[in-house]
Amino acid sequence: MEGIVRMALDRRHSRSQRTLTDWFLATRPSVLVVEDDRAFQHALTSYLWEVGAIVSVAQDGTEALDVILDPRITFDAIVLDLLLPARDGREVLRLARSVGVTTPILVLTALGAVEDRIEGLRVGADDYLVKPVHFDELHLRLANLIYRSATSHQLPTQLRCGFIVMSEETHQLWIREEEVFLSPTEFKILKYLLMRSGLVLTKETIHAVIWPDTDAVSHKRIDSHIAHLRGKLDGYDAGASIQTIHGLGYRLKADVDVDVN
């Protein structure tokens, strides 16, 4: 295991690889790791955090399905072992795809026979890696999957929810066509809420995205920023509100349907 971690830390990328991994770091994708081997799980999650991912963990197939199918939670990618307790990883794949889950799934398993690879891809895996694995290769494959998924749709140049309109290009915010000015931190938080509107974001996730380089940010500070944002949205009758989901976090949800045409 120490050898795997050592290889992972000795990263030497080509220019094209650096471009993709820089994108990965800047985007800070949300990744679910489904792995029951605790030592390997710890090494993998530590590596993914280091290269920029926000990592959640499931220990078995049943826990994985509960999280994957929870409409309040979203991931940019899933790393899935097949040899899992409770529910086999292939069953997790089949059930997830059968209900319309489109999240990129990278299978990472000790099952390396050709028939195992074919079966994994047949039931819904987007990529398939066999243990032992070099973490740098996993990183690049994962970044490729997430990048292709993110760029396969025509992404709007503006983020919208209710009467809120945010331009990422010009770094401007309008509510009911009136320009609104926020502090840099408030702008970042609202941007992240808009990008994930309708979904619950934990305080830990908000902390990791907005303040990636410091641990010295309390939940009370996050609450304070959210309270200021709420006050501004309410003051402009934004048609959207930041909801507190007790025990989980916050969610930005539209209160009205707005025709953008």
Sequence and secondary structure as in RCSB ss.txt:
>XXXX:A:sequence
MEGIVRMALDRRHSRSQRTLTDWFLATRPSVLVVEDDRAFQHALTSYLWEVGAIVSVAQDGTEALDVILDPRITF
DAIVLDLLLPARDGREVLRLARSVGVTTPILVLTALGAVEDRIEGLRVGADDYLVKPVHFDELHLRLANLIYRSA
TSHQLPTQLRCGFIVMSEETHQLWIREEEVFLSPTEFKILKYLLMRSGLVLTKETIHAVIWPDTDAVSHKRIDSH
IAHLRGKLDGYDAGASIQTIHGLGYRLKADVDVDVN
>XXXX:A:secstr
 HHHHHHHHS    HHHHHHHHHHHHH  EEEEE   HHHHHHHHHHHHHHT EEEEESSHHHHHHHHT TT   
SEEEE SS SSS HHHHHHHHHHTT    EEEEES  SHHHHHHHHHTT SEEEESS  HHHHHHHHHHHHHHHH
HSS   SEEEETTEEEETTTTEEEETTEE    HHHHHHHHHHHHTTTS EEHHHHHHHHSTT S   HHHHHHH
HHHHHHHHHHTT SEEEEEETTTEEEEEESS     
